[in-house]
């Protein structure tokens, strides 16, 4: 009878002592998941902002070209670089959005 009570107390003590570690591991995993999720959301927001700023910059560049403020050769090279950056940013954004779904 004493061995049964002693065994029950030992098992109860072990459970009581290890429970915070088990819960701590779950909390750490959840925090890591939330951090990764928020960093993805942040990256998506940054890419969206970058694409929007590229659109505005292209509009401004086109207006400067129309009024003759910029050399036509420079206009084409800058426009091509911005369009490549826009396409690359769109691809990254779509890739990130598909991973979060």
N, C-alpha and C positions, 0 to 999 in steps of 0.2 A: 504494500500500500504506500509506503514512504517513497519507494522508487518511482511509482506512478506519479505522485505529486511532484517529486523532484524533476522528473522528465517533463511534465507539463509546464513547470516554472521555467525550466531551461529553454524550452521551445518558445514559450511566451516572451521571455527576455530577448532571445535572438530575433524574433519577429519585431519586437519593440525597438531594438537597437538598429536593425537594418532597414526598417521602413523609411526613415528620412533619407537614406542614401538612394533607395529605389525611387522615391518621389522626386528627389533632387535630380536624378538622371532624366526623368521624364520632363521636368521643368527645363533642364538644359536643352534637351532635344526640341522642345516646343519653342524655346527662345531662339535657337539656331534656325528653325524653320521660319519663324516670324521675321528674323533678321534677313534671311535670304529673300523672303517674299517682299519685304519692304525695299530691299536694294534693287530687286527687279522692277518694282513699281517706280522707284526713283529713276532708274535707268530709262524706263519707258517714257517717263515725264521729260527727262533731259533730251531724249531723242526727238520727242514731239516738239519741244521748244526749239531745238536746233533746226528741224525741218521748217518750222514756221519762220524762223529768222532767215533761213535761206530763201524762202519764197519772197519775203520782203526785200531782201538784198537784191534778188534778181529783178524785182519790179523797179527798184531804184536804179539799178544798172541800166535797165532798158530805157528809163526816162533820161538818164544822163547821155546815153547814146543818141537818143532822138534829138536832143538839143545841141549835140555836137561837143559835149564837154569831155568826151573820152574818145580816144583813137579807135577806129573800127577794128584794127588787128588786136588791140588789147581787149576790146569788148568781147570778141569771139573767144579768146583764150580764157578770160576770166569767167565768161558764161559757161564754157565747156567744163572748167574745173568745178564750178558751183553745181552744175547738173550732175556730174559724176558723184560729188559729195552727197547730193540730195538722194540719188538712186541708192548709194551705199547705205545711207542712214535709213531710208525706207525699208531696205532689205533687213537690216538689223532690227528695226522696230517690229516688222512682221514676224521675224524669228522669235523675238522675245515674247510677243503677244501669243504666238502659238504654243510656246512652252508654258505659259501661265494658265492656259485653258486646260 
